[in-house]
Amino acid sequence: MSRKLMPRFRAPSLGLSLLLLLLAALVWWSWPQHPLSLPYIDWHGQIHKGDQAAEDVVMRQYTAAGKLDLLATARTAYHEPRVDRTMLSQVAVERFKPGQQLHLRANQGVVERHGHRIVLSGNVISTLQPDTRVLTTEVHYDPQTGIITSREPVRLERGQDWMTGVGLWASVKTQEINILHDVRGMYVP
């Protein structure tokens, strides 16, 4: 009887098998558990043709002399050209003019009408002078005039002194801050 020679199946060596198993485990472990996020900023439930989205946004505005005047950053931005509005998340705005320093932070922001007004909302913290903070839920900031306004309850803190009230008018240029009504406070001499 003749024996047919069958091809022999060769299993990879134990070391190679362990290496492949380890690589497969590393790929599985490092693979994202959720789909990779595109900028999720469709806050109104609809996206239209021409809308634009970006992440890790940095906007710089310079003076005529070439010095940095305004710096705005946001985690995400979503622009709707048909209504000329840009919605931002995790916003920070800083103004650098000598004597007119400003730092604004908020959870959300909306830039309207060619950047003539910025509405910041959600945990708004504004620093106008060293050691002076304004805390509120929403402010309107006009970068051209340097005026900040709010109709919401506000808290003004300077060192150990504080004031609360409703409504705010502040000028970045003059560093003047006015709480409009229902003012209460504490002054520590």
C-alpha positions as CSV (number, residue, x, y, z in Angstrom):
1,M,0.0,0.0,0.0
2,S,1.1,3.3,-0.8
3,R,0.8,6.1,1.6
4,K,-0.2,9.4,0.4
5,L,1.7,12.2,1.9
6,M,-0.5,14.8,3.4
7,P,0.6,18.3,3.9
8,R,1.5,18.8,7.4
9,F,-0.1,21.7,9.3
10,R,2.5,23.7,11.2
11,A,1.3,25.7,14.1
12,P,3.3,28.8,14.9
13,S,5.7,28.6,17.8
14,L,4.5,29.3,21.3
15,G,6.5,32.6,21.4
16,L,5.0,33.9,18.2
17,S,1.5,32.9,19.3
18,L,1.9,34.8,22.6
19,L,3.2,37.9,20.8
20,L,0.2,37.9,18.4
21,L,-2.2,37.5,21.3
22,L,-0.5,40.3,23.1
23,L,-0.7,42.6,20.1
24,A,-4.4,41.8,19.6
25,A,-5.0,42.6,23.3
26,L,-3.2,45.9,23.0
27,V,-5.2,46.9,19.9
28,W,-8.4,45.9,21.6
29,W,-7.5,47.8,24.8
30,S,-6.4,51.0,23.0
31,W,-9.3,51.0,20.5
32,P,-11.8,53.9,21.3
33,Q,-14.7,52.6,23.3
34,H,-17.0,55.2,21.7
35,P,-16.9,56.6,18.1
36,L,-14.3,59.3,17.7
37,S,-16.0,62.6,18.2
38,L,-16.4,65.2,15.5
39,P,-17.1,68.6,16.8
40,Y,-20.4,68.0,18.6
41,I,-21.9,71.4,18.6
42,D,-25.2,71.0,16.8
43,W,-27.0,72.7,19.7
44,H,-30.2,73.4,17.8
45,G,-30.7,69.9,16.3
46,Q,-30.2,70.9,12.7
47,I,-27.2,71.3,10.5
48,H,-27.5,73.2,7.3
49,K,-25.4,73.2,4.2
50,G,-22.6,75.8,4.6
51,D,-22.4,75.5,8.4
52,Q,-18.9,75.2,9.7
53,A,-17.5,73.5,12.9
54,A,-14.1,73.6,14.5
55,E,-12.4,72.4,17.7
56,D,-9.7,74.1,19.8
57,V,-10.3,77.5,18.3
58,V,-7.9,80.4,18.8
59,M,-8.7,83.9,17.5
60,R,-6.3,86.8,17.8
61,Q,-7.0,90.5,17.1
62,Y,-4.1,92.9,16.8
63,T,-3.9,96.7,17.0
64,A,-2.8,98.8,14.1
65,A,0.7,98.9,15.6
66,G,0.8,95.0,15.5
67,K,0.3,94.4,19.3
68,L,-2.0,91.7,20.5
69,D,-5.3,93.4,21.5
70,L,-7.8,90.6,22.0
71,L,-7.4,86.8,22.3
72,A,-10.4,84.5,22.3
73,T,-10.3,80.7,22.7
74,A,-13.0,78.1,22.6
75,R,-13.1,74.3,22.8
76,T,-15.6,74.1,19.9
77,A,-17.1,76.6,17.5
78,Y,-20.1,76.2,15.2
79,H,-20.9,78.9,12.7
80,E,-24.2,79.4,11.0
81,P,-23.6,81.7,8.0
82,R,-27.3,82.1,7.2
83,V,-27.9,83.9,10.5
84,D,-24.3,85.2,10.9
85,R,-23.9,83.6,14.3
86,T,-21.1,81.5,15.9
87,M,-21.8,79.3,18.9
88,L,-18.9,78.5,21.2
89,S,-18.2,76.2,24.1
90,Q,-15.7,76.6,27.0
91,V,-15.0,80.2,26.0
92,A,-12.2,82.6,27.2
93,V,-11.8,86.2,26.1
94,E,-8.8,88.3,27.1
95,R,-8.1,91.9,26.3
96,F,-4.5,93.2,26.6
97,K,-4.6,97.0,26.2
98,P,-2.7,98.7,29.0
99,G,-5.2,99.9,31.6
100,Q,-8.0,98.0,29.9
101,Q,-7.2,94.4,30.8
102,L,-10.1,92.0,30.8
103,H,-10.5,88.3,31.2
104,L,-13.9,86.6,30.6
105,R,-14.6,82.9,30.9
106,A,-17.9,81.0,30.4
107,N,-19.3,77.6,29.5
108,Q,-21.0,78.9,26.3
109,G,-20.8,81.9,24.0
110,V,-22.5,83.3,21.0
111,V,-20.8,85.8,18.6
112,E,-23.5,87.8,16.7
113,R,-23.6,90.3,13.9
114,H,-20.0,90.3,12.5
115,G,-18.5,90.0,16.0
116,H,-20.0,93.3,17.3
117,R,-21.4,91.5,20.3
118,I,-20.5,88.4,22.3
119,V,-23.0,86.8,24.7
120,L,-21.4,84.6,27.3
121,S,-23.5,82.3,29.5
122,G,-23.1,79.6,32.0
123,N,-20.7,80.1,35.0
124,V,-19.4,83.5,33.7
125,I,-16.4,84.8,35.5
126,S,-15.0,88.2,34.6
127,T,-11.8,89.8,35.9
128,L,-11.6,93.5,35.2
129,Q,-9.0,94.8,37.6
130,P,-6.4,92.9,39.6
131,D,-8.2,91.2,42.5
132,T,-11.7,92.2,41.2
133,R,-14.0,89.5,39.9
134,V,-17.6,89.5,38.7
135,L,-19.6,86.3,38.8
136,T,-22.9,85.8,37.0
137,T,-24.8,83.5,34.6
138,E,-24.8,85.7,31.5
139,V,-23.1,88.8,30.1
140,H,-23.1,90.8,26.9
141,Y,-19.7,92.2,25.8
142,D,-19.1,94.6,23.0
143,P,-15.4,94.5,22.0
144,Q,-15.6,97.8,20.1
145,T,-16.9,99.9,23.0
146,G,-15.5,97.7,25.8
147,I,-18.9,97.7,27.6
148,I,-20.1,94.6,29.6
149,T,-23.8,94.4,30.5
150,S,-26.0,91.9,32.3
151,R,-29.6,91.7,33.5
152,E,-28.9,88.7,35.7
153,P,-28.0,88.5,39.4
154,V,-24.3,89.3,39.8
155,R,-21.7,89.0,42.6
156,L,-18.7,91.4,42.7
157,E,-15.7,90.4,44.7
158,R,-12.6,92.4,45.6
159,G,-10.4,90.9,48.2
160,Q,-12.6,90.2,51.2
161,D,-15.2,92.7,50.1
162,W,-18.2,91.6,48.1
163,M,-21.4,93.0,46.6
164,T,-24.4,91.3,45.1
165,G,-27.3,92.6,43.1
166,V,-29.2,92.4,39.8
167,G,-27.9,93.8,36.6
168,L,-24.4,95.0,35.6
169,W,-22.9,97.8,33.6
170,A,-19.1,97.8,33.3
171,S,-16.6,99.6,31.2
172,V,-13.3,97.9,30.3
173,K,-11.8,101.3,29.2
174,T,-12.5,103.1,32.5
175,Q,-12.5,100.0,34.7
176,E,-15.9,101.3,36.2
177,I,-18.3,98.7,37.5
178,N,-21.9,99.4,38.5
179,I,-24.4,96.9,39.9
180,L,-27.8,98.3,38.9
181,H,-30.3,97.4,41.6
182,D,-31.0,95.3,44.7
183,V,-27.5,95.9,45.9
184,R,-26.2,94.3,49.1
185,G,-22.7,93.9,50.2
186,M,-20.0,93.7,52.8
187,Y,-16.9,96.0,53.2
188,V,-14.0,94.9,55.4
189,P,-11.8,97.9,56.4
